[in-house]
Structure formats: C-alpha cells, structure tokens
Amino acid sequence: MAATLLEARCVAPFVVRVRFSDGMEGEASLEPCLFDWDSSRVPDLTPELREWLRSPEHFATVRLDADAGTLAWGDARPFNPSVVYWRVERYRVPVTVRTQEGTVLESLLLGGRREVWTPGLTVGSAPTSTVVVDRPGVAPHHVRVRVGGGHHPCYVVEVVEGTTTAGGTTSSTPGETWRVPARQPLLLELADCIVEIC
C-alpha cells in the first residue's frame, strides 16, 4: 500500500474517519480488531493496549502520527496503515431537499453512517443544524432523526419545534417521537419542502 494517511479523527465509538493520499476516504471501524480478531492479526496491539482501547473514552483520543503514517494513542501505534486502509467503508448519507412540486433546492452528501447516525441529525433553518433548510415556516431546529431498531432498522423521528410529517404521521408536539421503517428513504415534510434521507 503506497497511500499515506493524511487525516484521522474519531467519529463514533471505535470508528475513525480517515483520508488517504490516493483519495480513499471514509470511516474505518476498528471494533473487530479490538474485540473479535485473534491477536496475531494485529501483532503490535498488546493485550494491555487492546483492553485500554476498548474504552470508548480512551479510543476517542486517537490522533494522526504523520511521521509514522498511522493512527496513534500516546506513544502507541498498534495499527499498520494497511489495516486501517482496508477497514474503510466509503458509504455516505445522501440528503435531497426539494419543494413539494419537485424542484431540487439542495443535494448533500453527509459523512458516513456512524458519523451521521451516532449523534443523530437535525433538520432546520439554523446554521447549526446538520441539514440546513432555509425556507419560510421551517423552525431553527425543526426535527431530529436517529436510526434504531436493531434487527428491524427504523428512523426515529423527534419533533423539536414546528410541524413535521414522516411515514404518514404528522406532529407539532415538541418531544414527540415515532418510528418509520428504514426499508426505503425517509421523507420529511417541513413547511413547503420535502427532505429525503437515504
């Protein structure tokens, strides 16, 4: 592997968003290395370090060691860059905002699954929202969406402020939540627009 690791940051427990010099970019889950793999597959990961990294708080202290070209925790560099490279999942979360008539207002490509769904995403007119919809009738933090359901994945939709319709349910009660099966993209109706999350 000739690519060099250029960026790294923790985005979820045991998941690092990385970017390599050859354009490879995405989320690398190192959870299997810490919990499932035989120690011979990651020879520089000592039993003590493996146990320490199993704490999400400790794992989150990851940094890029540019000189060594790999991930580091303090003085430890337990993962060969090629292990990180082949763990990269390139999946992104596409979002389309359009009018009720179908005119596309914006298309976004958010971070990877864990980066987006671990904290959940917010949709609203405030610049601090994950998806900003600057339209009349859209509240600053209109709705919050998470993913849940285990074996039956679903979107968990929570009204923050404003009126939202999703999966045939409409609510304007702050704090009210409901589940929409994740078999297809989620369509959120806010004021005069639709936000489609895949």
C-alpha positions in Angstrom: 0.0 0.0 0.0 1.6 3.2 -1.2 -1.1 5.6 0.1 -0.3 7.9 3.1 -2.7 8.6 5.9 -3.4 12.4 5.8 -6.3 12.9 8.2 -7.9 11.0 11.1 -10.5 11.8 13.8 -12.8 9.7 15.9 -16.4 10.0 14.8 -18.1 7.2 16.9 -17.0 4.5 19.4 -14.2 2.6 17.7 -14.7 4.4 14.4 -12.2 6.8 12.8 -12.9 9.0 9.8 -9.8 8.9 7.6 -8.5 10.3 4.4 -5.5 8.8 2.4 -3.3 10.4 -0.2 -4.8 8.3 -3.0 -8.3 9.7 -2.4 -9.6 6.8 -0.2 -11.8 8.4 2.4 -14.4 7.1 4.8 -15.0 5.5 8.1 -12.7 2.8 9.4 -14.3 0.6 12.1 -11.5 -0.9 14.3 -14.0 -2.6 16.6 -13.3 -6.1 15.1 -9.6 -5.6 15.7 -10.3 -4.8 19.4 -13.0 -7.4 20.2 -13.1 -10.2 17.6 -9.7 -10.7 15.8 -7.1 -13.1 17.0 -4.1 -11.1 18.4 -1.8 -12.5 15.7 -3.7 -10.4 13.1 -2.7 -7.2 14.9 0.8 -8.0 16.4 1.5 -4.5 17.6 -1.7 -4.4 19.7 -0.6 -5.7 23.1 -3.2 -7.3 25.4 -2.9 -4.3 27.8 -3.3 -1.7 25.0 -6.2 -3.7 23.5 -8.0 -3.6 26.9 -7.3 0.1 27.2 -8.6 0.9 23.7 -11.9 -1.0 24.4 -13.0 2.0 26.4 -14.7 4.5 24.1 -13.3 7.4 26.0 -9.7 6.1 25.6 -10.3 5.2 21.9 -11.6 8.8 21.2 -8.1 10.2 22.0 -6.8 8.9 18.6 -4.6 11.2 16.6 -2.7 11.1 13.3 1.0 10.4 13.6 2.2 11.9 10.4 5.8 10.8 10.8 4.8 7.1 11.3 1.9 7.5 8.8 -0.7 5.8 11.0 -3.0 6.3 14.0 -1.6 6.9 17.4 -2.7 6.9 21.0 0.0 8.5 23.1 3.2 6.7 22.1 1.4 3.6 20.8 0.8 2.9 17.1 -0.9 -0.5 17.1 -2.4 -0.5 13.7 -0.5 -0.8 10.4 -1.8 1.8 7.9 -2.8 -1.1 5.6 -5.2 -2.5 8.2 -6.8 0.9 8.6 -7.0 1.3 4.8 -8.8 -2.0 4.2 -11.3 -1.3 7.0 -12.5 1.9 5.3 -16.2 2.0 4.5 -16.9 4.6 1.8 -20.7 4.8 2.4 -22.1 8.3 2.8 -25.6 9.5 3.7 -27.3 11.4 0.7 -29.9 14.0 1.5 -32.0 15.9 -1.0 -34.1 19.0 -0.2 -36.9 19.8 -2.7 -40.1 21.7 -3.0 -43.4 20.0 -2.8 -43.6 20.4 -6.6 -40.2 18.5 -7.0 -37.7 21.3 -7.7 -34.4 20.3 -6.1 -33.2 23.0 -3.7 -30.1 21.2 -2.5 -28.3 17.8 -2.6 -25.9 16.9 0.2 -23.6 14.1 0.9 -23.2 13.8 4.6 -20.4 11.8 6.4 -20.5 8.1 6.8 -23.2 6.1 8.6 -21.7 6.1 12.1 -20.6 9.7 11.9 -24.1 10.8 11.0 -26.3 8.4 13.0 -24.3 8.1 16.2 -25.2 11.6 17.3 -28.3 11.7 15.0 -29.0 14.6 12.6 -31.1 17.7 13.0 -33.0 19.4 10.2 -33.9 23.1 10.5 -33.2 26.6 9.4 -30.4 27.3 12.0 -26.8 27.1 10.7 -26.0 24.6 13.5 -28.5 22.1 12.0 -26.9 19.1 10.2 -29.2 19.7 7.2 -30.0 23.4 6.9 -33.3 24.2 5.2 -33.6 28.0 4.9 -37.3 28.2 4.0 -40.3 30.1 5.4 -42.1 28.0 8.0 -39.0 25.9 8.8 -38.0 26.3 12.5 -34.4 26.7 13.6 -34.2 23.1 14.9 -37.3 21.6 13.4 -36.8 17.9 13.7 -34.2 15.4 15.0 -33.7 12.0 13.3 -31.8 8.9 14.6 -31.5 5.3 13.5 -32.6 2.5 15.8 -34.5 -0.7 15.8 -31.8 -3.4 15.9 -32.9 -6.3 13.6 -35.7 -4.1 12.3 -33.9 -0.9 11.4 -36.0 2.3 11.6 -35.7 6.0 11.6 -36.7 7.6 15.0 -38.2 11.0 14.2 -38.5 13.5 17.0 -40.2 16.9 16.7 -38.1 19.6 18.2 -40.2 22.6 17.1 -42.6 23.1 14.2 -44.8 20.6 12.3 -43.3 17.5 10.7 -44.8 14.7 8.7 -43.0 11.4 8.2 -44.2 7.9 7.4 -47.8 9.0 7.5 -47.6 10.6 10.9 -47.9 14.4 11.5 -47.0 16.1 14.7 -46.2 19.6 16.1 -45.8 18.5 19.7 -42.2 19.1 20.9 -40.6 15.9 22.1 -43.0 13.6 20.4 -41.2 10.7 18.7 -42.3 8.0 16.3 -40.6 5.2 14.2 -40.6 4.9 10.5 -39.3 1.6 8.9 -35.9 2.1 7.2 -36.8 -0.1 4.2 -36.8 3.0 2.0 -35.6 6.6 2.1 -37.1 8.8 4.8 -39.3 11.6 3.5 -39.7 14.5 6.0 -42.3 17.1 5.1 -41.4 20.5 6.6 -43.4 23.6 5.6 -43.3 23.8 1.8 -40.5 21.3 1.2 -39.5 17.6 1.5 -36.2 16.4 2.9 -35.3 12.9 1.6 -32.7 11.0 3.6 -31.3 7.7 2.3 
